[in-house]
Amino acid sequence: MIAVVQRVLDEVRAHARDESPRECCGMLVGSSGRIVDSARAANLEDGTTRFRIDPRDHIRAIRDARSRQFDVIGFYHSHPRSRAYPSETDVAEAGYAGAMHLIVGVDERGALEARLFTIDGLSVTELTYDVST
């Protein structure tokens, strides 16, 4: 079970709303078993169905996390018009073994949903998380 601070989920959902219809993206900050912060990144892709994190934002997030005794432990992005589940592209382009991937998508009622995964090669595992303050 992963602990996720409620503020992180709120911030990622807000980022998804702000960027729609484009995908938002960013990093997840924390320590083993706990996500305590998020860091927005610019999406360098022009279209509405892909994302590419700006490397400068990624480096900035790593430095900021380390200064607070944390690490970048994963990434987040949105699916503005589909469910929160890794796409074939997400799986093919996941490049950090062990990283968590938080995806915000739209459920069958049109509400934003947030789901957490690890992607190892072609294997996708959904993680359960507990929301904390």
PyMOL CGO cylinders between C-alpha atoms (Angstrom):
from pymol import cmd
from pymol.cgo import CYLINDER

trace = [
    CYLINDER, 0.00, 0.00, 0.00, 1.34, 3.41, -1.02, 0.3, 1, 1, 1, 1, 1, 1,
    CYLINDER, 1.34, 3.41, -1.02, 0.48, 6.51, 1.00, 0.3, 1, 1, 1, 1, 1, 1,
    CYLINDER, 0.48, 6.51, 1.00, -0.43, 9.54, -1.12, 0.3, 1, 1, 1, 1, 1, 1,
    CYLINDER, -0.43, 9.54, -1.12, -0.91, 12.99, 0.38, 0.3, 1, 1, 1, 1, 1, 1,
    CYLINDER, -0.91, 12.99, 0.38, -4.36, 14.35, -0.59, 0.3, 1, 1, 1, 1, 1, 1,
    CYLINDER, -4.36, 14.35, -0.59, -2.81, 17.65, -1.70, 0.3, 1, 1, 1, 1, 1, 1,
    CYLINDER, -2.81, 17.65, -1.70, -0.81, 15.74, -4.36, 0.3, 1, 1, 1, 1, 1, 1,
    CYLINDER, -0.81, 15.74, -4.36, -3.96, 14.22, -5.85, 0.3, 1, 1, 1, 1, 1, 1,
    CYLINDER, -3.96, 14.22, -5.85, -5.66, 17.64, -5.79, 0.3, 1, 1, 1, 1, 1, 1,
    CYLINDER, -5.66, 17.64, -5.79, -2.68, 19.30, -7.50, 0.3, 1, 1, 1, 1, 1, 1,
    CYLINDER, -2.68, 19.30, -7.50, -2.41, 16.63, -10.21, 0.3, 1, 1, 1, 1, 1, 1,
    CYLINDER, -2.41, 16.63, -10.21, -6.15, 16.80, -10.94, 0.3, 1, 1, 1, 1, 1, 1,
    CYLINDER, -6.15, 16.80, -10.94, -5.92, 20.61, -11.13, 0.3, 1, 1, 1, 1, 1, 1,
    CYLINDER, -5.92, 20.61, -11.13, -2.98, 20.32, -13.53, 0.3, 1, 1, 1, 1, 1, 1,
    CYLINDER, -2.98, 20.32, -13.53, -5.00, 17.91, -15.69, 0.3, 1, 1, 1, 1, 1, 1,
    CYLINDER, -5.00, 17.91, -15.69, -7.93, 20.37, -15.80, 0.3, 1, 1, 1, 1, 1, 1,
    CYLINDER, -7.93, 20.37, -15.80, -5.60, 23.31, -16.56, 0.3, 1, 1, 1, 1, 1, 1,
    CYLINDER, -5.60, 23.31, -16.56, -3.97, 21.55, -19.52, 0.3, 1, 1, 1, 1, 1, 1,
    CYLINDER, -3.97, 21.55, -19.52, -7.02, 19.86, -21.04, 0.3, 1, 1, 1, 1, 1, 1,
    CYLINDER, -7.02, 19.86, -21.04, -7.42, 18.95, -23.89, 0.3, 1, 1, 1, 1, 1, 1,
    CYLINDER, -7.42, 18.95, -23.89, -3.64, 18.41, -23.83, 0.3, 1, 1, 1, 1, 1, 1,
    CYLINDER, -3.64, 18.41, -23.83, -2.06, 15.83, -21.54, 0.3, 1, 1, 1, 1, 1, 1,
    CYLINDER, -2.06, 15.83, -21.54, -0.39, 17.24, -18.44, 0.3, 1, 1, 1, 1, 1, 1,
    CYLINDER, -0.39, 17.24, -18.44, 2.76, 15.71, -17.00, 0.3, 1, 1, 1, 1, 1, 1,
    CYLINDER, 2.76, 15.71, -17.00, 5.07, 15.93, -14.04, 0.3, 1, 1, 1, 1, 1, 1,
    CYLINDER, 5.07, 15.93, -14.04, 7.01, 14.12, -11.36, 0.3, 1, 1, 1, 1, 1, 1,
    CYLINDER, 7.01, 14.12, -11.36, 6.03, 12.45, -8.09, 0.3, 1, 1, 1, 1, 1, 1,
    CYLINDER, 6.03, 12.45, -8.09, 8.22, 13.19, -5.08, 0.3, 1, 1, 1, 1, 1, 1,
    CYLINDER, 8.22, 13.19, -5.08, 8.57, 11.16, -1.90, 0.3, 1, 1, 1, 1, 1, 1,
    CYLINDER, 8.57, 11.16, -1.90, 10.27, 8.19, -0.34, 0.3, 1, 1, 1, 1, 1, 1,
    CYLINDER, 10.27, 8.19, -0.34, 9.69, 4.47, -0.36, 0.3, 1, 1, 1, 1, 1, 1,
    CYLINDER, 9.69, 4.47, -0.36, 5.98, 3.86, 0.04, 0.3, 1, 1, 1, 1, 1, 1,
    CYLINDER, 5.98, 3.86, 0.04, 4.90, 7.53, 0.33, 0.3, 1, 1, 1, 1, 1, 1,
    CYLINDER, 4.90, 7.53, 0.33, 4.19, 10.23, -2.27, 0.3, 1, 1, 1, 1, 1, 1,
    CYLINDER, 4.19, 10.23, -2.27, 4.43, 13.62, -0.56, 0.3, 1, 1, 1, 1, 1, 1,
    CYLINDER, 4.43, 13.62, -0.56, 4.59, 16.12, -3.42, 0.3, 1, 1, 1, 1, 1, 1,
    CYLINDER, 4.59, 16.12, -3.42, 4.24, 16.65, -7.14, 0.3, 1, 1, 1, 1, 1, 1,
    CYLINDER, 4.24, 16.65, -7.14, 6.21, 18.83, -9.52, 0.3, 1, 1, 1, 1, 1, 1,
    CYLINDER, 6.21, 18.83, -9.52, 4.59, 20.15, -12.69, 0.3, 1, 1, 1, 1, 1, 1,
    CYLINDER, 4.59, 20.15, -12.69, 6.50, 19.85, -15.93, 0.3, 1, 1, 1, 1, 1, 1,
    CYLINDER, 6.50, 19.85, -15.93, 6.02, 21.39, -19.32, 0.3, 1, 1, 1, 1, 1, 1,
    CYLINDER, 6.02, 21.39, -19.32, 4.70, 18.96, -21.92, 0.3, 1, 1, 1, 1, 1, 1,
    CYLINDER, 4.70, 18.96, -21.92, 6.99, 19.32, -24.95, 0.3, 1, 1, 1, 1, 1, 1,
    CYLINDER, 6.99, 19.32, -24.95, 4.62, 17.43, -27.26, 0.3, 1, 1, 1, 1, 1, 1,
    CYLINDER, 4.62, 17.43, -27.26, 2.42, 19.53, -29.55, 0.3, 1, 1, 1, 1, 1, 1,
    CYLINDER, 2.42, 19.53, -29.55, -0.57, 17.19, -29.84, 0.3, 1, 1, 1, 1, 1, 1,
    CYLINDER, -0.57, 17.19, -29.84, -3.30, 16.23, -27.41, 0.3, 1, 1, 1, 1, 1, 1,
    CYLINDER, -3.30, 16.23, -27.41, -2.56, 12.51, -26.98, 0.3, 1, 1, 1, 1, 1, 1,
    CYLINDER, -2.56, 12.51, -26.98, 1.08, 12.34, -25.87, 0.3, 1, 1, 1, 1, 1, 1,
    CYLINDER, 1.08, 12.34, -25.87, 3.41, 13.86, -23.37, 0.3, 1, 1, 1, 1, 1, 1,
    CYLINDER, 3.41, 13.86, -23.37, 7.15, 14.42, -23.08, 0.3, 1, 1, 1, 1, 1, 1,
    CYLINDER, 7.15, 14.42, -23.08, 8.47, 15.89, -19.84, 0.3, 1, 1, 1, 1, 1, 1,
    CYLINDER, 8.47, 15.89, -19.84, 10.76, 18.89, -20.23, 0.3, 1, 1, 1, 1, 1, 1,
    CYLINDER, 10.76, 18.89, -20.23, 14.19, 17.63, -19.03, 0.3, 1, 1, 1, 1, 1, 1,
    CYLINDER, 14.19, 17.63, -19.03, 14.86, 20.97, -17.32, 0.3, 1, 1, 1, 1, 1, 1,
    CYLINDER, 14.86, 20.97, -17.32, 11.75, 20.50, -15.17, 0.3, 1, 1, 1, 1, 1, 1,
    CYLINDER, 11.75, 20.50, -15.17, 12.79, 16.93, -14.41, 0.3, 1, 1, 1, 1, 1, 1,
    CYLINDER, 12.79, 16.93, -14.41, 16.26, 18.02, -13.25, 0.3, 1, 1, 1, 1, 1, 1,
    CYLINDER, 16.26, 18.02, -13.25, 14.74, 20.86, -11.21, 0.3, 1, 1, 1, 1, 1, 1,
    CYLINDER, 14.74, 20.86, -11.21, 12.39, 18.39, -9.49, 0.3, 1, 1, 1, 1, 1, 1,
    CYLINDER, 12.39, 18.39, -9.49, 15.29, 16.03, -8.67, 0.3, 1, 1, 1, 1, 1, 1,
    CYLINDER, 15.29, 16.03, -8.67, 17.33, 18.84, -7.14, 0.3, 1, 1, 1, 1, 1, 1,
    CYLINDER, 17.33, 18.84, -7.14, 14.39, 20.21, -5.16, 0.3, 1, 1, 1, 1, 1, 1,
    CYLINDER, 14.39, 20.21, -5.16, 13.46, 16.74, -3.88, 0.3, 1, 1, 1, 1, 1, 1,
    CYLINDER, 13.46, 16.74, -3.88, 17.03, 16.01, -2.77, 0.3, 1, 1, 1, 1, 1, 1,
    CYLINDER, 17.03, 16.01, -2.77, 17.25, 19.34, -0.94, 0.3, 1, 1, 1, 1, 1, 1,
    CYLINDER, 17.25, 19.34, -0.94, 14.26, 18.15, 1.14, 0.3, 1, 1, 1, 1, 1, 1,
    CYLINDER, 14.26, 18.15, 1.14, 15.63, 14.61, 1.70, 0.3, 1, 1, 1, 1, 1, 1,
    CYLINDER, 15.63, 14.61, 1.70, 13.25, 13.06, -0.85, 0.3, 1, 1, 1, 1, 1, 1,
    CYLINDER, 13.25, 13.06, -0.85, 13.55, 11.58, -4.35, 0.3, 1, 1, 1, 1, 1, 1,
    CYLINDER, 13.55, 11.58, -4.35, 11.64, 11.66, -7.59, 0.3, 1, 1, 1, 1, 1, 1,
    CYLINDER, 11.64, 11.66, -7.59, 9.92, 8.29, -7.26, 0.3, 1, 1, 1, 1, 1, 1,
    CYLINDER, 9.92, 8.29, -7.26, 7.60, 8.46, -10.22, 0.3, 1, 1, 1, 1, 1, 1,
    CYLINDER, 7.60, 8.46, -10.22, 5.73, 10.41, -12.82, 0.3, 1, 1, 1, 1, 1, 1,
    CYLINDER, 5.73, 10.41, -12.82, 2.20, 11.53, -13.56, 0.3, 1, 1, 1, 1, 1, 1,
    CYLINDER, 2.20, 11.53, -13.56, 0.24, 12.44, -16.63, 0.3, 1, 1, 1, 1, 1, 1,
    CYLINDER, 0.24, 12.44, -16.63, -3.35, 12.75, -17.77, 0.3, 1, 1, 1, 1, 1, 1,
    CYLINDER, -3.35, 12.75, -17.77, -5.63, 11.09, -20.28, 0.3, 1, 1, 1, 1, 1, 1,
    CYLINDER, -5.63, 11.09, -20.28, -8.11, 13.92, -20.94, 0.3, 1, 1, 1, 1, 1, 1,
    CYLINDER, -8.11, 13.92, -20.94, -10.53, 11.77, -22.95, 0.3, 1, 1, 1, 1, 1, 1,
    CYLINDER, -10.53, 11.77, -22.95, -9.99, 8.23, -21.66, 0.3, 1, 1, 1, 1, 1, 1,
    CYLINDER, -9.99, 8.23, -21.66, -9.69, 6.06, -18.59, 0.3, 1, 1, 1, 1, 1, 1,
    CYLINDER, -9.69, 6.06, -18.59, -6.76, 6.24, -16.21, 0.3, 1, 1, 1, 1, 1, 1,
    CYLINDER, -6.76, 6.24, -16.21, -4.90, 3.19, -17.49, 0.3, 1, 1, 1, 1, 1, 1,
    CYLINDER, -4.90, 3.19, -17.49, -1.50, 3.05, -19.23, 0.3, 1, 1, 1, 1, 1, 1,
    CYLINDER, -1.50, 3.05, -19.23, -1.80, 3.18, -23.01, 0.3, 1, 1, 1, 1, 1, 1,
    CYLINDER, -1.80, 3.18, -23.01, 0.37, 1.10, -25.32, 0.3, 1, 1, 1, 1, 1, 1,
    CYLINDER, 0.37, 1.10, -25.32, 2.53, 4.19, -25.80, 0.3, 1, 1, 1, 1, 1, 1,
    CYLINDER, 2.53, 4.19, -25.80, 2.80, 4.71, -22.02, 0.3, 1, 1, 1, 1, 1, 1,
    CYLINDER, 2.80, 4.71, -22.02, 3.99, 1.13, -21.60, 0.3, 1, 1, 1, 1, 1, 1,
    CYLINDER, 3.99, 1.13, -21.60, 6.42, 1.28, -24.53, 0.3, 1, 1, 1, 1, 1, 1,
    CYLINDER, 6.42, 1.28, -24.53, 7.98, 4.56, -23.36, 0.3, 1, 1, 1, 1, 1, 1,
    CYLINDER, 7.98, 4.56, -23.36, 8.18, 3.87, -19.60, 0.3, 1, 1, 1, 1, 1, 1,
    CYLINDER, 8.18, 3.87, -19.60, 11.89, 4.14, -19.03, 0.3, 1, 1, 1, 1, 1, 1,
    CYLINDER, 11.89, 4.14, -19.03, 12.48, 4.09, -15.28, 0.3, 1, 1, 1, 1, 1, 1,
    CYLINDER, 12.48, 4.09, -15.28, 12.35, 0.67, -13.65, 0.3, 1, 1, 1, 1, 1, 1,
    CYLINDER, 12.35, 0.67, -13.65, 10.50, 0.75, -10.35, 0.3, 1, 1, 1, 1, 1, 1,
    CYLINDER, 10.50, 0.75, -10.35, 8.99, 4.18, -10.92, 0.3, 1, 1, 1, 1, 1, 1,
    CYLINDER, 8.99, 4.18, -10.92, 5.36, 4.77, -10.06, 0.3, 1, 1, 1, 1, 1, 1,
    CYLINDER, 5.36, 4.77, -10.06, 3.01, 6.22, -12.66, 0.3, 1, 1, 1, 1, 1, 1,
    CYLINDER, 3.01, 6.22, -12.66, -0.03, 8.17, -11.54, 0.3, 1, 1, 1, 1, 1, 1,
    CYLINDER, -0.03, 8.17, -11.54, -2.55, 8.63, -14.35, 0.3, 1, 1, 1, 1, 1, 1,
    CYLINDER, -2.55, 8.63, -14.35, -5.54, 10.93, -14.16, 0.3, 1, 1, 1, 1, 1, 1,
    CYLINDER, -5.54, 10.93, -14.16, -8.28, 10.03, -16.62, 0.3, 1, 1, 1, 1, 1, 1,
    CYLINDER, -8.28, 10.03, -16.62, -12.00, 10.26, -17.12, 0.3, 1, 1, 1, 1, 1, 1,
    CYLINDER, -12.00, 10.26, -17.12, -14.25, 7.53, -15.74, 0.3, 1, 1, 1, 1, 1, 1,
    CYLINDER, -14.25, 7.53, -15.74, -17.50, 6.29, -17.31, 0.3, 1, 1, 1, 1, 1, 1,
    CYLINDER, -17.50, 6.29, -17.31, -19.46, 9.10, -15.60, 0.3, 1, 1, 1, 1, 1, 1,
    CYLINDER, -19.46, 9.10, -15.60, -17.10, 11.80, -16.89, 0.3, 1, 1, 1, 1, 1, 1,
    CYLINDER, -17.10, 11.80, -16.89, -15.45, 12.40, -13.50, 0.3, 1, 1, 1, 1, 1, 1,
    CYLINDER, -15.45, 12.40, -13.50, -11.69, 12.53, -13.04, 0.3, 1, 1, 1, 1, 1, 1,
    CYLINDER, -11.69, 12.53, -13.04, -10.18, 9.35, -11.65, 0.3, 1, 1, 1, 1, 1, 1,
    CYLINDER, -10.18, 9.35, -11.65, -6.60, 8.80, -10.46, 0.3, 1, 1, 1, 1, 1, 1,
    CYLINDER, -6.60, 8.80, -10.46, -4.92, 5.39, -10.58, 0.3, 1, 1, 1, 1, 1, 1,
    CYLINDER, -4.92, 5.39, -10.58, -1.37, 4.39, -9.69, 0.3, 1, 1, 1, 1, 1, 1,
    CYLINDER, -1.37, 4.39, -9.69, 0.76, 1.82, -11.55, 0.3, 1, 1, 1, 1, 1, 1,
    CYLINDER, 0.76, 1.82, -11.55, 4.21, 0.37, -12.00, 0.3, 1, 1, 1, 1, 1, 1,
    CYLINDER, 4.21, 0.37, -12.00, 5.29, -0.55, -15.51, 0.3, 1, 1, 1, 1, 1, 1,
    CYLINDER, 5.29, -0.55, -15.51, 8.05, -3.14, -15.91, 0.3, 1, 1, 1, 1, 1, 1,
    CYLINDER, 8.05, -3.14, -15.91, 8.68, -4.03, -19.51, 0.3, 1, 1, 1, 1, 1, 1,
    CYLINDER, 8.68, -4.03, -19.51, 5.27, -5.01, -20.84, 0.3, 1, 1, 1, 1, 1, 1,
    CYLINDER, 5.27, -5.01, -20.84, 3.92, -5.77, -17.36, 0.3, 1, 1, 1, 1, 1, 1,
    CYLINDER, 3.92, -5.77, -17.36, 1.52, -3.24, -15.81, 0.3, 1, 1, 1, 1, 1, 1,
    CYLINDER, 1.52, -3.24, -15.81, 0.64, -3.56, -12.13, 0.3, 1, 1, 1, 1, 1, 1,
    CYLINDER, 0.64, -3.56, -12.13, -1.94, -1.38, -10.45, 0.3, 1, 1, 1, 1, 1, 1,
    CYLINDER, -1.94, -1.38, -10.45, -0.95, -0.26, -6.96, 0.3, 1, 1, 1, 1, 1, 1,
    CYLINDER, -0.95, -0.26, -6.96, -3.36, 0.42, -4.17, 0.3, 1, 1, 1, 1, 1, 1,
    CYLINDER, -3.36, 0.42, -4.17, -2.94, 3.66, -2.32, 0.3, 1, 1, 1, 1, 1, 1,
    CYLINDER, -2.94, 3.66, -2.32, -4.21, 5.24, 0.84, 0.3, 1, 1, 1, 1, 1, 1,
    CYLINDER, -4.21, 5.24, 0.84, -4.91, 8.96, 0.90, 0.3, 1, 1, 1, 1, 1, 1,
    CYLINDER, -4.91, 8.96, 0.90, -3.35, 10.78, 3.83, 0.3, 1, 1, 1, 1, 1, 1,
    CYLINDER, -3.35, 10.78, 3.83, -3.16, 14.39, 4.99, 0.3, 1, 1, 1, 1, 1, 1,
]
cmd.load_cgo(trace, "trace")
